Amino acid sequence: MTIYIDVVILENLIMNYIIMYATAIILKKKPSILRLFISSLIRSNLCNNFIYFSNSNIFINNFKNIIISHYGLYSI
C-alpha cells in the first residue's frame, strides 16, 4: 500500500481546520479565518510528528493526546 505524504499532510490540515471551526461554533466564538488556518497548520504538524515519531510507551501516548487536545481548545 502506497501512502503519499502530501495527501496525509493536506488531509490532516483540512480535518484539523474543520474540527477547530466546529469547536469555535460550539463555543460561540468568532475567530478569524487566518487564525484558524495557522492553528490548524500547527496542530496538523504536531499530529503528523507524533504519528511518525511515536513509540510504544502508553504514558507518552497519553501525554501526546493531552497536548494535542489542549492545543486545539486553547488556540481558538
DSSP file (Angstrom, degrees, kcal/mol; ACC not computed):
  #  RESIDUE AA STRUCTURE BP1 BP2  ACC     N-H-->O    O-->H-N    N-H-->O    O-->H-N    TCO  KAPPA ALPHA  PHI   PSI    X-CA   Y-CA   Z-CA
    1    1 A M              0   0    0      0, 0.0     2,-0.5     0, 0.0     0, 0.0   0.000 360.0 360.0 360.0 131.9    0.0    0.0    0.0
    2    2 A T        -     0   0    0      2,-0.0     2,-0.5     0, 0.0     0, 0.0  -0.820 360.0-167.0 -99.8 130.7    1.4    3.4   -1.0
    3    3 A I        -     0   0    0     -2,-0.5     2,-0.5     4,-0.0     3,-0.1  -0.974  10.5-149.6-117.4 122.0    0.9    6.4    1.3
    4    4 A Y     >  -     0   0    0     -2,-0.5     4,-1.8     1,-0.1     3,-0.3  -0.807   5.0-149.6 -94.1 125.7    1.7    9.8   -0.2
    5    5 A I  H  > S+     0   0    0     -2,-0.5     4,-2.4     1,-0.2     5,-0.2   0.830  94.3  56.5 -67.0 -33.6    2.9   12.2    2.4
    6    6 A D  H  > S+     0   0    0      1,-0.2     4,-2.3     2,-0.2    -1,-0.2   0.870 107.6  49.1 -67.3 -34.5    1.5   15.3    0.7
    7    7 A V  H  > S+     0   0    0     -3,-0.3     4,-2.7     2,-0.2     5,-0.3   0.901 111.0  50.0 -69.1 -40.7   -2.0   13.8    0.8
    8    8 A V  H  X S+     0   0    0     -4,-1.8     4,-2.3     2,-0.2    -2,-0.2   0.928 113.5  45.4 -63.0 -45.1   -1.6   12.9    4.5
    9    9 A I  H  X S+     0   0    0     -4,-2.4     4,-2.2     2,-0.2    -2,-0.2   0.923 115.7  45.7 -66.6 -44.3   -0.5   16.4    5.4
   10   10 A L  H  X S+     0   0    0     -4,-2.3     4,-2.3     2,-0.2    -2,-0.2   0.916 114.3  47.6 -66.6 -42.8   -3.2   18.1    3.3
   11   11 A E  H  X S+     0   0    0     -4,-2.7     4,-2.5     1,-0.2     5,-0.2   0.909 112.7  49.2 -64.2 -41.6   -6.0   15.9    4.6
   12   12 A N  H  X S+     0   0    0     -4,-2.3     4,-2.3    -5,-0.3    -1,-0.2   0.883 110.4  51.6 -65.4 -38.1   -4.8   16.3    8.2
   13   13 A L  H  X S+     0   0    0     -4,-2.2     4,-2.0     2,-0.2    -2,-0.2   0.927 112.1  45.3 -63.2 -45.8   -4.7   20.1    7.7
   14   14 A I  H  X S+     0   0    0     -4,-2.3     4,-2.3     2,-0.2    -2,-0.2   0.913 113.7  48.8 -66.5 -42.8   -8.3   20.2    6.3
   15   15 A M  H  X S+     0   0    0     -4,-2.5     4,-2.5     1,-0.2    -1,-0.2   0.898 110.9  50.3 -65.9 -39.4   -9.7   17.9    9.0
   16   16 A N  H  X S+     0   0    0     -4,-2.3     4,-2.5     2,-0.2    -1,-0.2   0.883 109.7  51.6 -65.3 -37.1   -8.0   20.0   11.8
   17   17 A Y  H  X S+     0   0    0     -4,-2.0     4,-2.4     2,-0.2    -2,-0.2   0.924 111.0  47.4 -63.2 -43.8   -9.5   23.2   10.3
   18   18 A I  H  X S+     0   0    0     -4,-2.3     4,-2.5     2,-0.2    -2,-0.2   0.909 112.6  49.1 -64.6 -41.9  -12.9   21.6   10.3
   19   19 A I  H  X S+     0   0    0     -4,-2.5     4,-2.2     1,-0.2    -2,-0.2   0.922 113.8  45.6 -63.3 -44.0  -12.6   20.4   13.9
   20   20 A M  H  X S+     0   0    0     -4,-2.5     4,-2.0     2,-0.2    -2,-0.2   0.861 112.7  50.5 -70.5 -34.1  -11.4   23.8   15.1
   21   21 A Y  H  X S+     0   0    0     -4,-2.4     4,-1.9     2,-0.2    -2,-0.2   0.911 111.5  48.1 -67.4 -42.0  -14.1   25.6   13.2
   22   22 A A  H  X S+     0   0    0     -4,-2.5     4,-2.4     2,-0.2    -2,-0.2   0.885 110.8  51.7 -65.3 -38.0  -16.8   23.3   14.7
   23   23 A T  H  X S+     0   0    0     -4,-2.2     4,-2.4     1,-0.2    -1,-0.2   0.899 108.2  51.7 -64.6 -39.6  -15.3   23.8   18.1
   24   24 A A  H  <>S+     0   0    0     -4,-2.0     5,-2.7     2,-0.2     4,-0.4   0.880 110.0  49.2 -64.1 -37.8  -15.5   27.6   17.6
   25   25 A I  H ><5S+     0   0    0     -4,-1.9     3,-0.8     3,-0.2    -2,-0.2   0.923 111.8  48.0 -66.6 -43.5  -19.1   27.3   16.6
   26   26 A I  H 3<5S+     0   0    0     -4,-2.4    -2,-0.2     1,-0.2    -1,-0.2   0.891 114.6  45.7 -64.3 -39.1  -19.9   25.2   19.7
   27   27 A L  T 3<5S-     0   0    0     -4,-2.4    -1,-0.2    -5,-0.2    -2,-0.2   0.488 111.0-125.4 -81.6  -2.6  -18.1   27.6   22.0
   28   28 A K  T < 5 +     0   0    0     -3,-0.8     2,-0.3    -4,-0.4    -3,-0.2   0.901  60.4 143.2  57.3  46.6  -19.8   30.5   20.2
   29   29 A K      < -     0   0    0     -5,-2.7    -1,-0.2    -6,-0.1    -2,-0.1  -0.782  47.5-142.5-110.7 159.4  -16.6   32.3   19.4
   30   30 A K        +     0   0    0     -2,-0.3     2,-0.1    46,-0.1    -5,-0.0  -0.673  27.9 174.6-123.0  75.0  -15.8   34.2   16.3
   31   31 A P        -     0   0    0      0, 0.0     2,-0.1     0, 0.0    45,-0.1  -0.425  35.4-103.7 -79.2 158.3  -12.1   33.5   15.3
   32   32 A S     >  -     0   0    0      1,-0.1     4,-2.1    -2,-0.1     5,-0.2  -0.418  23.5-120.7 -76.4 157.1  -10.6   34.9   12.1
   33   33 A I  H  > S+     0   0    0      1,-0.2     4,-2.4     2,-0.2     5,-0.2   0.883 113.5  53.3 -65.2 -38.5  -10.1   32.5    9.2
   34   34 A L  H  > S+     0   0    0      2,-0.2     4,-2.7     1,-0.2     5,-0.2   0.907 108.1  49.9 -64.5 -41.5   -6.3   33.2    9.2
   35   35 A R  H  > S+     0   0    0      1,-0.2     4,-2.4     2,-0.2    -2,-0.2   0.910 112.1  47.6 -64.3 -41.9   -6.0   32.3   12.9
   36   36 A L  H  X S+     0   0    0     -4,-2.1     4,-2.5     2,-0.2    -1,-0.2   0.900 112.5  49.9 -64.4 -39.8   -7.9   29.1   12.4
   37   37 A F  H  X S+     0   0    0     -4,-2.4     4,-2.0     2,-0.2    -2,-0.2   0.933 112.8  45.3 -65.3 -45.6   -5.8   28.2    9.4
   38   38 A I  H  X S+     0   0    0     -4,-2.7     4,-2.3     2,-0.2    -2,-0.2   0.907 114.6  49.0 -65.5 -41.1   -2.5   28.9   11.3
   39   39 A S  H  X S+     0   0    0     -4,-2.4     4,-2.6    -5,-0.2    -2,-0.2   0.902 111.9  47.7 -65.3 -40.7   -3.7   27.0   14.3
   40   40 A S  H  X S+     0   0    0     -4,-2.5     4,-2.4     2,-0.2    -1,-0.2   0.836 109.9  54.2 -70.6 -30.0   -4.8   24.0   12.2
   41   41 A L  H  X S+     0   0    0     -4,-2.0     4,-1.8     2,-0.2    -2,-0.2   0.926 112.2  43.2 -65.7 -44.8   -1.4   24.1   10.4
   42   42 A I  H  X S+     0   0    0     -4,-2.3     4,-2.3     2,-0.2    -2,-0.2   0.913 115.3  49.4 -66.3 -42.5    0.5   23.9   13.7
   43   43 A R  H  X S+     0   0    0     -4,-2.6     4,-2.7     1,-0.2    -2,-0.2   0.890 110.3  49.6 -66.7 -38.6   -1.8   21.3   15.1
   44   44 A S  H  X S+     0   0    0     -4,-2.4     4,-2.6     2,-0.2    -1,-0.2   0.868 109.9  52.1 -68.4 -33.9   -1.5   19.1   12.0
   45   45 A N  H  X S+     0   0    0     -4,-1.8     4,-2.3     2,-0.2    -2,-0.2   0.914 110.8  48.0 -65.3 -41.8    2.2   19.4   12.1
   46   46 A L  H  X S+     0   0    0     -4,-2.3     4,-2.5     2,-0.2    -2,-0.2   0.934 113.1  47.9 -61.5 -46.4    2.1   18.3   15.8
   47   47 A C  H  X S+     0   0    0     -4,-2.7     4,-2.2     1,-0.2    -2,-0.2   0.924 112.3  48.5 -62.6 -44.7   -0.2   15.4   14.9
   48   48 A N  H  X S+     0   0    0     -4,-2.6     4,-2.4     1,-0.2     5,-0.2   0.913 112.5  48.1 -63.7 -41.7    2.0   14.3   12.0
   49   49 A N  H  X S+     0   0    0     -4,-2.3     4,-2.1     1,-0.2    -1,-0.2   0.901 112.3  49.2 -65.7 -39.5    5.2   14.4   14.0
   50   50 A F  H  < S+     0   0    0     -4,-2.5    -1,-0.2    -5,-0.2    -2,-0.2   0.849 112.2  49.2 -68.3 -33.2    3.6   12.5   16.9
   51   51 A I  H >< S+     0   0    0     -4,-2.2     3,-0.8    -5,-0.2    -2,-0.2   0.936 116.6  39.7 -70.5 -45.7    2.3    9.8   14.5
   52   52 A Y  H 3< S+     0   0    0     -4,-2.4    -2,-0.2     1,-0.2    -1,-0.2   0.782 122.4  40.6 -78.4 -25.9    5.6    9.3   12.7
   53   53 A F  T 3< S+     0   0    0     -4,-2.1    -1,-0.2    -5,-0.2    -2,-0.2  -0.054  86.8 134.3-111.3  32.9    7.8    9.6   15.8
   54   54 A S    <   -     0   0    0     -3,-0.8     2,-0.3     2,-0.0    -3,-0.1  -0.425  34.5-163.8 -81.7 155.9    5.7    7.6   18.1
   55   55 A N        -     0   0    0      2,-0.2     6,-0.1    -2,-0.1    -2,-0.0  -0.761  33.2-102.4-128.8-179.2    6.9    4.9   20.5
   56   56 A S  S    S+     0   0    0     -2,-0.3     2,-0.4     4,-0.1    -2,-0.0   0.392  75.7 119.0 -92.1   4.0    5.1    2.2   22.4
   57   57 A N     >  -     0   0    0      1,-0.2     4,-1.8     2,-0.1    -2,-0.2  -0.579  53.3-152.5 -73.5 123.6    5.1    3.8   25.9
   58   58 A I  H  > S+     0   0    0     -2,-0.4     4,-2.0     1,-0.2    -1,-0.2   0.816  92.3  55.3 -69.4 -30.5    1.5    4.2   26.9
   59   59 A F  H  > S+     0   0    0      2,-0.2     4,-2.0     1,-0.2    -1,-0.2   0.884 108.4  47.7 -70.9 -37.1    2.2    7.2   29.2
   60   60 A I  H  > S+     0   0    0      2,-0.2     4,-2.4     1,-0.2    -2,-0.2   0.885 110.4  52.7 -69.9 -37.5    3.9    9.1   26.4
   61   61 A N  H  X S+     0   0    0     -4,-1.8     4,-2.1     2,-0.2    -2,-0.2   0.912 110.6  47.2 -63.2 -42.2    1.0    8.4   24.1
   62   62 A N  H  X S+     0   0    0     -4,-2.0     4,-2.1     2,-0.2    -1,-0.2   0.900 111.2  51.6 -65.1 -40.2   -1.5    9.7   26.7
   63   63 A F  H  X S+     0   0    0     -4,-2.0     4,-2.2     1,-0.2    -2,-0.2   0.900 109.2  50.5 -62.8 -41.3    0.7   12.8   27.2
   64   64 A K  H  X S+     0   0    0     -4,-2.4     4,-2.3     1,-0.2    -1,-0.2   0.900 109.5  50.8 -63.6 -41.0    0.8   13.4   23.4
   65   65 A N  H  X S+     0   0    0     -4,-2.1     4,-2.2     1,-0.2    -1,-0.2   0.888 110.0  49.8 -64.5 -38.7   -3.0   13.1   23.2
   66   66 A I  H  X S+     0   0    0     -4,-2.1     4,-2.5     2,-0.2     5,-0.2   0.910 110.4  50.3 -66.2 -42.0   -3.5   15.6   26.1
   67   67 A I  H  X S+     0   0    0     -4,-2.2     4,-2.2     1,-0.2    -2,-0.2   0.934 112.6  45.9 -62.2 -46.7   -1.1   18.1   24.4
   68   68 A I  H  X S+     0   0    0     -4,-2.3     4,-1.9     1,-0.2    -1,-0.2   0.902 113.8  49.0 -65.6 -40.8   -2.9   17.9   21.1
   69   69 A S  H  X S+     0   0    0     -4,-2.2     4,-1.7     1,-0.2    -1,-0.2   0.918 112.9  46.3 -65.4 -44.0   -6.3   18.2   22.7
   70   70 A H  H  X S+     0   0    0     -4,-2.5     4,-2.5     1,-0.2    -1,-0.2   0.863 110.3  53.4 -69.8 -34.5   -5.4   21.2   24.8
   71   71 A Y  H  X S+     0   0    0     -4,-2.2     4,-1.3    -5,-0.2    -1,-0.2   0.908 108.0  51.8 -64.8 -39.0   -3.7   23.0   21.9
   72   72 A G  H  < S+     0   0    0     -4,-1.9     4,-0.3    -5,-0.2    -2,-0.2   0.873 114.5  42.1 -65.4 -36.1   -6.9   22.6   19.9
   73   73 A L  H >< S+     0   0    0     -4,-1.7     3,-0.7     1,-0.2    -2,-0.2   0.902 118.0  42.8 -76.7 -41.3   -9.1   24.1   22.6
   74   74 A Y  H 3< S+     0   0    0     -4,-2.5    -2,-0.2     1,-0.2    -1,-0.2   0.573 102.8  65.7 -87.2  -8.5   -6.9   26.9   23.6
   75   75 A S  T 3<        0   0    0     -4,-1.3    -1,-0.2     1,-0.2    -2,-0.1   0.585 360.0 360.0 -88.0  -8.9   -5.8   28.1   20.2
   76   76 A I    <         0   0    0     -3,-0.7    -1,-0.2    -4,-0.3    -2,-0.1   0.467 360.0 360.0 -82.5 360.0   -9.3   29.2   19.2
